[in-house]
Amino acid sequence: MIMSSPKRLNPLEKINPILEKYGLILESDQHLPSVVSAIVGKPIHSSWWGHPQGNTIYQTLGILSQDPDILLTKLLSRKTTFIHRRLWPGFLTLATSHEPWQLDHLSPEAKRLLDAIQQRGKLSTNDHSKDSGVKIGVLGKAARELESRLLVYGQGFHSESGSHAKRLKTWDQWAKDTKYEWKKIDPATAKQSFENIALKLKERYSVRPKLPWDKSSTPKTRKKAVCRKS
């Protein structure tokens, strides 16, 4: 248990009010509310692994990732975000919308990986690397690209060889595996709800997190440097 003494405040007692207010919380961030800063009491400017409360942070992140009412994905500023169940319908509506901000300018590697995931429903990058002959590092980069655009659900793990890999699923497969039934809502309404949350965060913390559909949030691979004429 995280609480070894009745005098010690359970970390979740610091995190739950944030989830209740905003419906989500970052894993770690320098300015916005996060699990790490909630536990430590202030943002950490380096990795939390070496922090004196690193073990508590690790255990708390594990508890949140296993909570049936919490979805772990890349949402705010392309960072790991814990999303409460009440926001899932809107989130899944946007994640499965296949709008231009998701599909435009995808790298060839990401497109091929997305096709494979959509065909199978789910796969792991280490097994897919063996089957396809694509290096695990290339697949990892492609997976991060897909996750940043909310195109797939991703979960990191260590393979039998000890290398870092990911389990990737379509959102329909994720909903099936978690036994979550949902109905799409109006995409514009869904998008506005998250933009309202972003604005509330800005009002409180003076920083607005980037959302995946923000124009500056999705890199455009086709953009080229302007050449000067001699």
N, C-alpha and C positions, 0 to 999 in steps of 0.2 A: 504494500500500500504506500501511496505517496505520503500520507499523514502518519508520521512516526510518533507524534506527540499531539495531544488534544489542544495544545496552545498554538500549534503551527497551523496557519491558514491553508486550507486546501486550495491548490492552484486554480482548480475549476471555479472556485468562488470568485476569482478575479476575472475569469474568462467568460463565464456565463452571462454577466450583465452586458458585456460587449456584444455577444451573440444575440441577446434579447433586443438590444437597441438597433443594431445594424443588420443582423441576420448573417453576418460573416466576420471573419477575422483572419488576418495574415499570419503565416508561420513566423516570419521575422521581417522587420522593416525599421528604417531609421526614423521615420516620422509618423506613420500611421499605426493604429492599434494592432498589436501582434501578440501571439502566445508568448514569445520570448520576453518582450518588454513588460507584459502583464505579470510574469513570474518574477523577473529581476527587479522591476520597478522603474526601469529606464531602458532606452534602446542600447543595444550592444553594437559597437562599431567594428567588431571582428567576429570570427566564428564563435558560436555559443558552446561548442564542444569542450573548450578548455575552461569555461566559466565554472566557478565554484558550485553553481546551481545547475550545471550541465546535466546531471543525472535526473534531476527533477524535471527539467525541460524535456529530456528524452522520453521519460515515462509519460508525461502529460501529452506530448504529441502522439504517443502510441495509443493512449486512451481515446483521444479525439478521433484518430484515424479508424478506430474500431467502433466508434459510436454509430448505431444504425440511423441516427438522425442527422449525421454530418457527412457531407460529400467533400472529398479532397480533390482539388483540381487547380489548374493555373488560370486565375481570373484577373485579379487586380495587379496591374503593372507587370503582367506576365510572371507573377510570383505565386508560390504555393499558397492557396487560400482555402480555408475551411468554410463551407457554405451550409447553413441550416436548412433543414427539410422544407421549411415554409417558402423558401425561394426556389426550390427545385423546379416547379412547373415553368416558371419564367426562364430559368437558366437552361433547361432542356429544350424549350422552345427555340431559344437562340442558338444553342449548340447544334441542333439538328436542322437549322434553317438553310444551310448551304448557301449563304449569301456571298456576294463578291469579296467582302472583307475576310472570308474564310478561304476561298478557293483561288482568288486572283494571285498570280505571281508565286505560287507554290513551286518549290524546287522539284526537279525531276525525281529525285530520290524520295521526297515526301509524297509525291503523287503515286509512285509505285508502291510505297508502303501503305498508303491509304487504300489503294485498290485491293491489296492483299488482305487488309483488315476487314474491308467491307465484304469481300468474298467469303471469308471464314467466320466473321463475327468477332473473333478474338485470336490473338497469337502472342507469343513471347519473342522478343528480339533475339535471344540467344538461339532458339530453335529455328527461327526464320533465317538467321545468318547461316546456319548449317545447310538449310534447304535451298536457299537462294544463292549462296556464295558471296553475299554482300558482307563486308566487314562489319563487325558489331559496332564499331565507332561511327560508321556512316549511318547505320540504322538508328543509333542513339540520337544523333543530330537531327535526323529526319523525324524521329518521334517527338523530340522537343518542339520542332516546328509545328507539328500537327496539334500538340497539346496547347501551344500558345494561341492557336486559332480555334480552340475548343472543338476540334474535329473528332477527337477520340478521348477516351478515358485512359489514363496511364497510371500504373502502379510500379514503383521501383522494387527490385529485389536482387539478392545475390545468387547467382547460379551455382551449380555444384562445383564448378571450377574456381569459384570465388570472384568471378568478374561481375560487374554491375550490369544488370539487364532490366528490361521493362516488360510488363504484361500490358498489352494494349487491347482495347475493346471499342466497338461501336457503342454509342449511347443506348441504342435499342437493346444490345446485348447486356450492357451494364444494368439497365432497368429490369431485364428479365432475370439476371443472376441475383439481383437484390430484391426481387419480387416487389418492385415498385411500379404501380399502375398510375399513369398520369395522362392528362389530355393537354394538347397544345392550347395556348392562349394567344391572343393577338400579339404578333411579334413587336409591333410598335409599343404596345403597352408593356411588354416584357422588358424591352430595351429602356424605356423611360423609367421603370422601377429601379433598375440598376444605376441609371444616371442620377436618379434622385438620391440614392445611397451615396454615390460618389460625391455629390454636392454637399450632403450632410457631413461627410468626412472632411471635406475642404473647409466647411464653416467651423468645424471644431478643431481641426489640426493644421489649417492653413495650407494643406497639400491635397490636391485632387488626384486620386489614383487613376492611372490610365486603364481604359477598358479596351478589350480586344478589337472593337469596331472603331475606335478612335482613329482618325486618319494617320496620325503619327505613330500609332501603336504597331501597325503591320508593316514590316520592311518590304520594299518593292525591289525585287532582284533585277528588274529590267532597267532600273534607273542607271544612267551612265554619267560619267563626269563630262562637264562641258569643255569642249576643246576650243582653245583660242586660235583665231586665225592669225597667221603670220603676216 
